[in-house]
Amino acid sequence: MVDLSVCIPYTHSDEHLLEEAVASVDLDCEIVTFLDEERRGAGWARNQAVAQASHDWIVKMDADDRLDSGTLA
């Protein structure tokens, strides 16, 4: 496993997108998702996900983002 955390905040309306975002991460690394149930905003939710990350190297994504193959290689 690579010492990298991919952080993806999402809301209930983004749940259908989250699976594709996670699937686009083609590296064996930690993936941290954070559900913004209170709808406090993407920045706040992203910071909550980062706070849960285990590694110093962090990639921030949104639920509607997709990584091209090899992006993290």
C-alpha positions as CSV (number, residue, x, y, z in Angstrom):
1,M,0.0,0.0,0.0
2,V,1.2,3.5,-0.9
3,D,1.5,6.1,1.9
4,L,-1.2,8.2,0.3
5,S,-4.7,9.2,1.3
6,V,-7.4,10.1,-1.3
7,C,-10.1,12.2,0.4
8,I,-13.5,12.5,-1.1
9,P,-16.3,14.5,0.6
10,Y,-19.9,13.9,-0.6
11,T,-23.5,14.7,0.2
12,H,-26.5,12.4,-0.1
13,S,-27.3,13.8,-3.5
14,D,-23.7,12.8,-4.6
15,E,-23.9,9.2,-3.4
16,H,-24.6,7.8,-6.9
17,L,-21.3,9.5,-8.1
18,L,-19.1,8.3,-5.2
19,E,-18.7,4.7,-6.4
20,E,-17.3,5.9,-9.7
21,A,-14.9,8.3,-8.1
22,V,-13.6,5.6,-5.8
23,A,-13.3,3.2,-8.7
24,S,-11.2,5.7,-10.6
25,V,-8.4,5.5,-8.0
26,D,-6.2,2.8,-9.5
27,L,-3.6,2.8,-6.8
28,D,-3.5,0.7,-3.7
29,C,-3.9,3.5,-1.1
30,E,-6.2,4.7,1.6
31,I,-9.5,6.2,0.4
32,V,-11.3,8.4,3.0
33,T,-14.9,9.4,2.2
34,F,-16.8,11.9,4.3
35,L,-20.6,12.4,4.2
36,D,-21.5,16.0,4.7
37,E,-24.9,15.3,6.2
38,E,-25.2,18.8,7.6
39,R,-24.4,20.3,4.1
40,R,-21.8,22.6,5.7
41,G,-20.0,23.0,2.4
42,A,-17.4,21.2,0.3
43,G,-14.4,23.0,2.0
44,W,-15.6,22.0,5.4
45,A,-16.3,18.4,4.4
46,R,-13.0,18.1,2.6
47,N,-11.2,19.3,5.8
48,Q,-13.1,16.7,7.8
49,A,-11.9,14.0,5.4
50,V,-8.3,15.2,5.5
51,A,-8.5,15.2,9.3
52,Q,-9.3,11.4,9.2
53,A,-6.5,10.6,6.8
54,S,-3.6,8.5,8.0
55,H,-0.9,9.7,5.6
56,D,0.9,12.9,5.0
57,W,0.5,12.7,1.2
58,I,-3.1,13.6,0.3
59,V,-5.1,13.9,-2.9
60,K,-8.4,15.8,-2.7
61,M,-11.2,14.8,-5.0
62,D,-14.9,15.6,-5.2
63,A,-17.5,12.9,-5.7
64,D,-18.0,13.9,-9.4
65,D,-14.2,13.7,-10.1
66,R,-12.6,10.9,-12.0
67,L,-8.9,10.2,-12.2
68,D,-7.4,9.2,-15.5
69,S,-5.6,5.9,-15.5
70,G,-2.1,6.3,-14.1
71,T,-2.6,9.7,-12.6
72,L,-1.4,8.6,-9.2
73,A,1.4,6.3,-10.5
